[in-house]
Amino acid sequence: MAKYKLKFATSVKKDFRKIPNNDVSKILKLINSLLDDPYPKNVKKLSHQNKFRIRYRNYRILYKIINNELIIYVLKISHRKDVYK
């Protein structure tokens, strides 16, 4: 199976500033695990969108999978109360 590549939206850098450092490292490990399996068992497809969501504690990671280019595009990382706004 071909390996996916990661790309981040420019706003993700700003999102990381709002998250404590110990959580940032765990979130990055979780995102890196998507390279092997972009559809883990705890993934949820957002309704009426071509986006997916995975959880880490109270944080949500929104991403899009571009299969024809083998890219996982991370769109947003935020607290669960703010992520869908």
Protein Blocks (a to p, Z undefined) as FASTA:
>chain_A
ZZddddddfklmmmmmmpcfklmmmmmmmmmmmmmmmcbfkbccdehiacdcddehjbcc
dddddfknopacdfbdcdfklmmZZ
